[in-house]
Amino acid sequence: MENQQSQKQGDLQALISKIKDIDTAMFSTVEPDGTIRSRPMRHMTVQEDGTIWFFTGYESGKSHEIKQDSHVNLSYAKPNDTLYVSVSGHAQILRDQQKIDELWNPALKAWFPDGKEDPNIGLIKVTIDQAEYWDTPNSAVVHLYGVVKAALTGEPAKPGENKKINL
């Protein structure tokens, strides 16, 4: 059991290291009719426990969607490094002034003109349930090696890492 917990912690840290420097995620929610809707959002922080925080308008469409169905998906991409990450989890809409103060960045005044005390400011807290990533070295030599190895062994080329993580 302890080994399994250690493995999950290692997987979580690997996931965090992959997404922490990608500023924007495609944030997907479920509308009341079941339609999946995505929009780009900048995450403010990814904590060591895997909690991901975003600022939002407390009365926004996505806030209402999350209140109706908390299932969300975050898609991250770093095409130049051929890194792609999909995170599935549950979201909560919060008004936590202490957390707002902690995460606040002056650039957010563009969306919240009254600053940290803006009456429409809210936070989205995403708790990760599972994730999957594809991380392929961006090297022609590595790809060529994979193709040659596949041709010689008859097994499919695996030029990078693909991993599913269940938390």
KANORKA-V347813 format. One record per pair of residues at least 6 apart in sequence whose ideal C-beta (glycine too) atoms are under 8 Angstrom apart, sorted by the first residue. I is the first residue (numbers start at 0). J is the second residue. Records with the same first field share a line. If there is no record, write none. Layout:
# KANORKA-V347813
I = J + J
This chain:
# KANORKA-V347813
7 = 164 + 165 + 166
10 = 162 + 164 + 166
11 = 48 + 49 + 127 + 164 + 166
12 = 47
13 = 162 + 164
14 = 49 + 84 + 86 + 127 + 130 + 132 + 164
15 = 45 + 47 + 49
17 = 75 + 82 + 84 + 132 + 134
18 = 24 + 42 + 45 + 75 + 84 + 86
19 = 45
21 = 75 + 76 + 77 + 82 + 84
22 = 41 + 42
23 = 39 + 40 + 41 + 42
24 = 39 + 40 + 41 + 42 + 73 + 74 + 75 + 86
25 = 37 + 38 + 39 + 40 + 73 + 74 + 75
26 = 37 + 38 + 39 + 40 + 53 + 61 + 71 + 72 + 73 + 123
27 = 35 + 36 + 37 + 71 + 72 + 73 + 74
28 = 35 + 36 + 37 + 61 + 64 + 65 + 68 + 70 + 71 + 90
29 = 35 + 36 + 64 + 67 + 68 + 70
30 = 36 + 64
31 = 64 + 67 + 68
35 = 72
36 = 60 + 61 + 64
37 = 72 + 74
38 = 61
40 = 53 + 55
41 = 53
42 = 51 + 52 + 53 + 73
43 = 52 + 53 + 54 + 102 + 104
44 = 51 + 52 + 102
45 = 51 + 52
46 = 52
49 = 126 + 127 + 166
50 = 124 + 125 + 126 + 127
51 = 73 + 86 + 88 + 124 + 125 + 127
52 = 98 + 102 + 122 + 123 + 124 + 125
53 = 122 + 123 + 125
54 = 99 + 102 + 107 + 110 + 111 + 120 + 121 + 122 + 123
55 = 61 + 62 + 92 + 121 + 122 + 123
56 = 62 + 110 + 119 + 120 + 121
57 = 92 + 94 + 119 + 120 + 121
58 = 119
59 = 121
61 = 123
62 = 92 + 121 + 123
65 = 71 + 90 + 91 + 92 + 123
66 = 92
69 = 89 + 90 + 91
70 = 87 + 88 + 89
71 = 87 + 88 + 89 + 90 + 125
72 = 85 + 86 + 87 + 88
73 = 84 + 85 + 86 + 88 + 125
74 = 83 + 84 + 85 + 86
75 = 82 + 83 + 84 + 85 + 86
76 = 82 + 83 + 84
77 = 83
79 = 137
80 = 134 + 137
81 = 133 + 134 + 135 + 136 + 137 + 159
82 = 132 + 133 + 134 + 135
83 = 132 + 133 + 134
84 = 130 + 131 + 132 + 133
85 = 130 + 131 + 132
86 = 125 + 127 + 129 + 130
87 = 127 + 128 + 129 + 130
88 = 125 + 126 + 127 + 128 + 129
89 = 125 + 126 + 128
90 = 123 + 124 + 125 + 126
91 = 123 + 124 + 126
92 = 121 + 122 + 123
93 = 121 + 122 + 123 + 124
94 = 120 + 121 + 122
95 = 122
96 = 115
98 = 122
99 = 115 + 120 + 122
100 = 115
102 = 122
103 = 114 + 115
108 = 114
111 = 117 + 119 + 120
113 = 120
127 = 166
128 = 165 + 166
129 = 163 + 164 + 165 + 166
130 = 163 + 164 + 166
131 = 161 + 162 + 163 + 164
132 = 160 + 161 + 162 + 164
133 = 159 + 160 + 161
134 = 159 + 160 + 161
135 = 141 + 158 + 159 + 160
136 = 158 + 159
141 = 158 + 159
142 = 156 + 158
144 = 158
145 = 156 + 157 + 158
146 = 156
148 = 154 + 156
149 = 155 + 156
